[in-house]
Amino acid sequence: MKPQHQEKLEIHIHELMHTVQWCQLGGVGFLEKYVQEINEYGYDDAPLENMAYELGRSFKSGAAATDVVELVRQKI
């Protein structure tokens, strides 16, 4: 992470979402799905990325805590 972004908790939350996705799909499964979605939808519309950005925005807005593991299970 670039030093100028280290204090931005929204980015850490975004990356933690990817960690949960990785755990749910497995390393190879996550990478295959991630690349397939980027190729099919483009980065801005890739579902795994959107899931991570949504969680980051939710955190930044002060929304109530979310069970991230359950959220990923439902959406994958």
Protein Blocks (a to p, Z undefined) as FASTA:
>chain_A
ZZklmmmmklmmmmmmmmmmmmmnommlmmmmmmmmmmmnojmlgmklmmmmmmmmmmmn
opacddfklmmmmmZZ
